[in-house]
Amino acid sequence: MTRRRYEPKSCAVFVTGMVDMTSGGDIHAIRFAEHWAESRGPAYIIGPPAIQQLLRPGSRAELISPWVPLERALSASFAAYPALCAVRTLIYAAAAPQVDWTVAASHFLSDVAASVLGSRRANRAVYVHHIIAQQSRKRGFRSTASIIQERLSLSLLRLFTTIFVCDPRAAAWLTDRLGPGRLATTGNGCDPPTLPPMSKDRSSAIFLGRLTEEKGATEFVRIANLMNRRRPGIQFHIIGMGPCRAEMEDLATDAGLRCTFHGFVQEAEKWKLLAESGVFIAPSHEEGWGIAVDEALAAGTDVVCYALEAYDRLGSAVHGVPIGDLELAARAALEVLDGLAGEARHAPQHPGATSWSTVLGHEIEAMLSQAGERNLERMSWLRAP
């Protein structure tokens, strides 16, 4: 007698992040929902309305954005944000349809809790970008609060069938505490569009990411200032939203920088800006995925970044500098621009970029395999004398 393959049809992805800000991990989860909808069946994304801008044209995934009282006002206050997340978790979980799988976009407590509450009979998957307690963040109220919520969140991971990781340190940490059976290694996908021929003027620099301390958002402006002192008039582009934006704008104004804050942009505009820029500067202090760096390389743009373990897989494709060395980062970025002067756009440097369909297909296969083994374990337990 042949064994029937476990074939789930529906899934719900919970993205409970900030109202006007998404992470690379959130985008990964959104792409997962779109791939599921194309390859298996109904897929729902439960999250803020801003996610609509991140969906691909013709996406079959359905976005559900329940109304949350005072959402925008409370999201502006860090002190009120935990309460907002708790309310949003309950509302999002109640709004989710009953599905075969729920997926938490991150191991942030509200994503995990919404996934647990959203569909009690479903199998569950979660993306763990990195472990906050392993990062070298400055100790303070915000970092302490993040570590506390992380501990609560990690205690719920035993309820999940599949845990996706790409950070080796996070994988080792989770294996010690949960065992290897639930873990599945994954990575980034990248599907750059066909880019038009590039002009010879590639003298601009760009930042793409959440405007937070962890992503080095204000450090980008300080690096830009050092570059501008040596070569006045460089154009700087900043794509993204976050709590550091006001401070960044003040720093850019005081330094007299030619700096454009784009906020959220559509996918086509993002790729256009990446490809037209001479150098991508990524002063992030911690990374689990590094999606923005992958996209910059795929667009054929050189990358200057802090030398993080997450970028080891890229080897010499990126220009790594010690964490916090603004002077060296500025010098490396200017050297890149000097090398590009008068040249046409070079070919993408990404060493072995993988398509989204390949990455997400492997993730679904891992989920099906682990859920099938889990179901067999349940059946053997029920049949035991």
HELIX and SHEET records of a PDB file:
HELIX    1   1 GLY A   24  SER A   39  1                                  16    
HELIX    2   2 PRO A   49  LEU A   54  5                                   6    
HELIX    3   3 GLU A   71  SER A   75  1                                   5    
HELIX    4   4 TYR A   81  ALA A   95  1                                  15    
HELIX    5   5 LEU A  109  GLY A  118  1                                  10    
HELIX    6   6 ILE A  132  GLN A  134  5                                   3    
HELIX    7   7 PHE A  141  SER A  155  1                                  15    
HELIX    8   8 LEU A  157  LEU A  159  5                                   3    
HELIX    9   9 PRO A  168  LEU A  178  1                                  11    
HELIX   10  10 ALA A  217  ARG A  230  1                                  14    
HELIX   11  11 ARG A  245  ALA A  255  1                                  11    
HELIX   12  12 GLU A  267  GLU A  276  1                                  10    
HELIX   13  13 ILE A  291  ALA A  298  1                                   8    
HELIX   14  14 GLU A  309  ALA A  317  5                                   9    
HELIX   15  15 LEU A  326  LEU A  340  1                                  15    
HELIX   16  16 TRP A  356  ARG A  383  1                                  28    
SHEET    1   A 7 GLU A  62  ILE A  64  0                                        
SHEET    2   A 7 ALA A  43  ILE A  46  1                                        
SHEET    3   A 7 CYS A  11  PHE A  14  1                                        
SHEET    4   A 7 TRP A 101  ALA A 104  1                                        
SHEET    5   A 7 ASN A 123  VAL A 128  1                                        
SHEET    6   A 7 THR A 162  VAL A 165  1                                        
SHEET    7   A 7 LEU A 183  THR A 185  1                                        
SHEET    1   B 6 ARG A 258  GLY A 263  0                                        
SHEET    2   B 6 GLN A 235  ILE A 239  1                                        
SHEET    3   B 6 ALA A 205  LEU A 208  1                                        
SHEET    4   B 6 VAL A 279  ALA A 282  1                                        
SHEET    5   B 6 ASP A 302  TYR A 306  1                                        
SHEET    6   B 6 HIS A 319  VAL A 321  1                                        
END                                                                             
